[in-house]
Amino acid sequence: MQECWQQRIGWDDLLTPTLQEKWQVLVKDLSILESVKFPRNTVNEKEPIKLHVFCDASGKAYGTVAYLVSNGQANYLTSKARVAPLKKRSLSQLELTALLLGTRLAHYLIKV
């Protein structure tokens, strides 16, 4: 996506041959996801529950993931990811942006 933005390719424009190849690889890799399972177990309301939120960033993307932990068992809850902006930012700035995303996600989850 970032490369499309950098090359100023519009939504209705054709991709360059290089980007078409990358797209085909991505589509092929996505078919593997059908076999990946993330069980979303429920937790016992009588047991103490902890919310764990992890954040990370790279030059291309940043994101956060949330788990519910109860009785020493971590259960995947949800996650968010974003493409890094085209305007170059330092890794520290992107890490702080990921932290903001994680904080907002935690606040939302606690509220609901």
QUIFENCOR-V56965 format. One record per backbone hydrogen bond with DSSP energy under -1.0 kcal/mol. NH is the residue of the N-H (numbers start at 1). CO is the residue of the C=O. E is the energy in kcal/mol with one decimal. If there is no record, write none. Layout:
[[NH	CO	E] [NH	CO	E]]
//
This chain:
[[5	1	-2.2] [6	2	-2.7] [7	3	-2.1] [8	5	-1.3] [9	4	-2.6] [13	10	-1.0] [20	16	-2.6] [21	17	-2.1] [22	18	-2.0] [23	19	-2.4] [24	20	-2.3] [25	21	-2.1] [26	22	-2.2] [27	23	-2.7] [28	24	-2.2] [29	25	-2.5] [30	26	-2.2] [31	27	-1.1] [32	29	-1.1] [33	30	-1.1] [34	31	-1.0] [35	32	-1.8] [36	33	-1.3] [47	44	-1.4] [50	69	-2.5] [52	67	-2.8] [54	65	-2.6] [56	63	-2.2] [58	61	-3.0] [62	82	-2.3] [63	56	-2.6] [64	80	-2.6] [65	54	-2.3] [66	78	-3.2] [67	52	-2.9] [68	75	-2.6] [69	50	-3.0] [70	73	-2.1] [73	70	-1.9] [75	68	-2.8] [77	66	-2.7] [78	66	-1.2] [80	64	-2.5] [82	62	-2.9] [84	60	-2.5] [94	90	-2.1] [95	91	-2.5] [96	92	-2.2] [97	93	-2.0] [98	94	-2.3] [99	95	-2.2] [100	96	-2.2] [101	97	-2.2] [102	98	-2.5] [103	99	-2.6] [104	100	-2.4] [105	101	-2.2] [106	102	-2.6] [107	103	-2.6] [108	104	-2.3] [109	105	-2.7] [110	106	-2.6] [111	107	-2.0] [112	108	-2.3]]
//
